[in-house]
Amino acid sequence: MAGGAQGLAFSKRVERPMLSGGAMSVMPIKSAKVRYAFDRAVRVAILADTHGELDARIAALVATCDLAIHGGDIGQASILARLQPVLGHVLAVRGNNDVASRWPAGEQSLLVRIPEWTELELPGGWLAVIHGHQHPARDRHARLRGRFPRSRAIVYGHSHRLVLDLDACPWVLNPGAAGRARTGAGPSCLVLTADPHGWNVESYRFDLASQRPRRRASQRSAEIPPRDARVT
């Protein structure tokens, strides 16, 4: 456990596939579990599907949040470097396009450090993050809820569509696309405020020709899971 500023404590555990002989392989990280211990509410910027381009307005919004999460299809390492949340912690997962053949020369080795999915503990519950291409679109939300039943919310990307599915627990959230590829009405992202007493999520959509975002705040709150039902 490493201490940090502003009431933050942090630990991380990663899982890699094992070779048949029991030796650690050089394959990419399969999953990661991250624990944060805050003594206050925390704001988390959530984005995905940059494909090597990051809208500057979203980068500015990230800088107002405590943490940042990228839901995959990053495109290149510089995208993650441009994310500068207050506490300096950026978590990301690999998308189906985050492969060596589609990343710039010299950066491919970084891909093995990015997990396929991750779970992080925030005030009030766990947040799961996965790109989402692992499940078919037709019943993706149901499959994600079945895969991460103890989470309070699940973040995915891949579809480039901004989605707030708050009608069941866990919530299923898609921040849309934060770059230039297939952004629809404009690049978008989410901001999650996690507090032990309740979670709130806001969506931000930036017009293609305007510098001002359109914000939609969700007023729904998920019931806090019982302590013995949380991921350990």
C-alpha positions as CSV (number, residue, x, y, z in Angstrom):
1,M,0.0,0.0,0.0
2,A,1.4,3.3,-1.0
3,G,0.2,6.5,0.5
4,G,-0.8,9.6,-1.5
5,A,-2.0,13.1,-1.3
6,Q,-5.4,14.3,-0.4
7,G,-6.6,11.3,1.6
8,L,-5.6,8.7,-1.0
9,A,-4.2,5.3,-0.4
10,F,-3.6,3.0,-3.4
11,S,-2.8,-0.7,-4.1
12,K,-2.8,-2.7,-7.3
13,R,-2.9,-6.4,-8.1
14,V,-2.4,-7.8,-11.6
15,E,-3.0,-11.2,-13.1
16,R,-1.1,-12.6,-16.1
17,P,-1.8,-15.8,-17.9
18,M,0.5,-18.7,-16.8
19,L,2.4,-21.0,-19.0
20,S,1.7,-24.7,-18.7
21,G,5.0,-25.2,-16.8
22,G,4.0,-22.6,-14.2
23,A,6.4,-19.9,-15.4
24,M,5.1,-16.4,-16.0
25,S,4.5,-15.7,-19.6
26,V,5.2,-12.5,-21.5
27,M,1.6,-12.2,-22.6
28,P,-0.3,-9.0,-21.8
29,I,-1.9,-8.5,-18.4
30,K,-5.3,-10.2,-18.3
31,S,-6.8,-8.3,-15.5
32,A,-6.0,-5.8,-12.7
33,K,-7.7,-5.0,-9.4
34,V,-7.1,-1.6,-7.9
35,R,-8.0,-0.4,-4.5
36,Y,-8.4,3.3,-3.6
37,A,-9.0,4.5,-0.1
38,F,-10.4,8.0,0.0
39,D,-11.6,10.0,3.0
40,R,-13.8,12.1,0.7
41,A,-15.9,11.9,-2.5
42,V,-13.9,11.4,-5.7
43,R,-14.5,12.6,-9.2
44,V,-13.6,10.1,-12.0
45,A,-13.3,11.1,-15.7
46,I,-14.4,8.3,-18.0
47,L,-13.6,8.2,-21.7
48,A,-13.0,5.6,-24.4
49,D,-12.4,5.1,-28.2
50,T,-9.9,7.8,-28.9
51,H,-8.2,5.9,-31.7
52,G,-5.1,8.1,-31.4
53,E,-6.9,11.4,-31.2
54,L,-8.1,13.1,-28.0
55,D,-10.5,16.1,-28.0
56,A,-8.8,19.0,-26.2
57,R,-12.0,19.9,-24.4
58,I,-12.2,16.4,-22.9
59,A,-8.6,16.6,-21.9
60,A,-9.4,19.9,-20.1
61,L,-12.3,18.3,-18.3
62,V,-10.1,15.4,-17.2
63,A,-7.8,17.9,-15.5
64,T,-10.7,18.9,-13.2
65,C,-11.2,15.3,-12.0
66,D,-9.3,13.2,-9.4
67,L,-8.8,10.1,-11.6
68,A,-9.2,9.2,-15.2
69,I,-10.3,5.9,-16.8
70,H,-9.9,5.0,-20.5
71,G,-12.2,2.2,-21.7
72,G,-10.0,1.0,-24.6
73,D,-9.2,1.6,-28.3
74,I,-6.6,4.1,-27.1
75,G,-4.5,4.2,-30.3
76,Q,-1.2,5.4,-28.9
77,A,0.6,6.0,-25.6
78,S,0.5,9.8,-26.0
79,I,-3.2,9.8,-25.4
80,L,-2.7,8.4,-21.9
81,A,0.1,10.9,-21.3
82,R,-2.3,13.8,-22.2
83,L,-4.7,12.7,-19.5
84,Q,-3.7,14.7,-16.4
85,P,-6.2,14.3,-13.6
86,V,-5.5,16.0,-10.2
87,L,-4.1,12.9,-8.5
88,G,-2.1,11.7,-11.6
89,H,-3.7,8.3,-11.7
90,V,-4.9,7.0,-15.2
91,L,-6.2,3.5,-15.6
92,A,-6.9,2.0,-19.0
93,V,-7.9,-1.3,-20.6
94,R,-7.1,-2.7,-24.0
95,G,-9.6,-2.5,-26.9
96,N,-9.8,-4.7,-29.9
97,N,-7.7,-2.1,-31.8
98,D,-5.0,-1.8,-29.2
99,V,-2.7,-4.3,-30.9
100,A,0.9,-4.0,-31.9
101,S,0.1,-3.7,-35.6
102,R,-2.1,-0.6,-35.0
103,W,0.1,1.2,-32.5
104,P,3.1,3.5,-33.5
105,A,6.5,1.9,-33.8
106,G,8.3,1.8,-30.5
107,E,5.2,1.8,-28.4
108,Q,4.0,-1.7,-28.9
109,S,5.8,-3.0,-25.8
110,L,3.6,-0.8,-23.6
111,L,0.6,-2.8,-24.6
112,V,1.6,-5.7,-22.3
113,R,1.1,-3.4,-19.3
114,I,-2.5,-2.5,-20.2
115,P,-5.0,-5.1,-18.9
116,E,-8.0,-6.6,-20.8
117,W,-10.2,-5.5,-17.9
118,T,-9.8,-3.9,-14.5
119,E,-11.8,-3.5,-11.3
120,L,-11.3,-0.6,-9.0
121,E,-12.6,0.1,-5.5
122,L,-14.0,3.6,-5.0
123,P,-15.9,5.2,-2.1
124,G,-19.2,3.3,-2.0
125,G,-18.4,0.3,-4.3
126,W,-16.5,-1.2,-7.2
127,L,-16.2,0.0,-10.8
128,A,-15.5,-2.6,-13.5
129,V,-13.9,-1.5,-16.8
130,I,-13.8,-3.5,-20.0
131,H,-13.8,-2.5,-23.7
132,G,-16.9,-4.6,-24.4
133,H,-16.0,-6.2,-27.7
134,Q,-15.8,-9.5,-25.9
135,H,-19.6,-9.7,-25.8
136,P,-22.1,-9.4,-28.7
137,A,-24.0,-6.2,-29.0
138,R,-27.4,-7.7,-28.8
139,D,-27.2,-8.7,-25.1
140,R,-24.0,-7.0,-24.1
141,H,-25.4,-5.2,-21.1
142,A,-26.9,-8.4,-19.6
143,R,-23.7,-10.3,-20.2
144,L,-21.7,-7.5,-18.6
145,R,-23.9,-7.5,-15.5
146,G,-23.6,-11.3,-15.3
147,R,-19.8,-11.0,-15.6
148,F,-19.4,-8.3,-12.9
149,P,-22.4,-8.8,-10.6
150,R,-20.8,-7.4,-7.5
151,S,-19.8,-4.1,-9.1
152,R,-21.8,-1.0,-8.6
153,A,-21.2,0.2,-12.2
154,I,-19.6,-1.2,-15.3
155,V,-17.8,0.9,-18.0
156,Y,-17.4,-0.3,-21.5
157,G,-16.6,1.3,-24.9
158,H,-16.4,-0.2,-28.4
159,S,-19.7,1.0,-29.8
160,H,-18.8,4.7,-29.8
161,R,-22.3,5.4,-28.4
162,L,-22.9,7.4,-25.2
163,V,-25.1,5.3,-23.0
164,L,-26.3,5.6,-19.4
165,D,-28.1,2.4,-18.4
166,L,-29.2,3.1,-14.9
167,D,-32.4,1.0,-14.7
168,A,-30.7,-2.0,-13.0
169,C,-27.7,-2.7,-10.8
170,P,-24.9,-2.7,-11.7
171,W,-25.2,0.5,-13.8
172,V,-23.8,0.0,-17.4
173,L,-22.1,3.1,-18.7
174,N,-20.6,3.9,-22.1
175,P,-18.8,7.3,-22.4
176,G,-19.0,7.3,-26.2
177,A,-16.0,8.3,-28.3
178,A,-13.5,11.0,-27.1
179,G,-11.5,11.5,-30.3
180,R,-12.5,12.1,-33.9
181,A,-13.6,8.7,-35.1
182,R,-17.3,8.0,-35.2
183,T,-18.3,10.5,-32.6
184,G,-21.8,11.0,-33.9
185,A,-23.0,14.4,-32.7
186,G,-19.6,15.1,-31.2
187,P,-17.0,13.7,-28.8
188,S,-18.2,12.7,-25.4
189,C,-17.2,11.5,-21.9
190,L,-18.6,10.9,-18.4
191,V,-17.8,12.1,-15.0
192,L,-18.6,9.8,-12.1
193,T,-18.7,11.2,-8.6
194,A,-18.3,8.4,-6.1
195,D,-19.2,8.9,-2.5
196,P,-19.8,6.3,0.2
197,H,-23.4,7.5,0.4
198,G,-24.2,7.6,-3.3
199,W,-22.9,7.7,-6.8
200,N,-23.8,10.2,-9.5
201,V,-22.9,10.3,-13.2
202,E,-22.9,13.2,-15.6
203,S,-22.5,12.9,-19.4
204,Y,-20.7,15.6,-21.5
205,R,-21.2,15.9,-25.2
206,F,-19.2,18.5,-27.1
207,D,-20.5,20.0,-30.3
208,L,-18.4,19.4,-33.3
209,A,-18.3,23.1,-34.1
210,S,-18.6,24.6,-30.6
211,Q,-16.3,24.9,-27.7
212,R,-19.2,24.6,-25.2
213,P,-20.3,21.2,-23.9
214,R,-23.8,20.0,-23.4
215,R,-24.1,18.4,-20.0
216,R,-26.8,16.0,-18.8
217,A,-26.7,15.1,-15.2
218,S,-28.2,11.9,-13.9
219,Q,-30.1,12.3,-10.6
220,R,-30.5,8.5,-10.1
221,S,-28.5,6.8,-7.3
222,A,-27.8,3.1,-7.0
223,E,-28.4,1.4,-3.7
224,I,-25.1,0.8,-1.9
225,P,-24.4,-2.9,-1.9
226,P,-24.1,-4.6,1.5
227,R,-20.5,-4.8,2.7
228,D,-20.4,-8.7,2.5
229,A,-21.6,-8.5,-1.2
230,R,-18.7,-6.4,-2.5
231,V,-15.7,-7.8,-4.3
232,T,-12.8,-8.8,-2.1
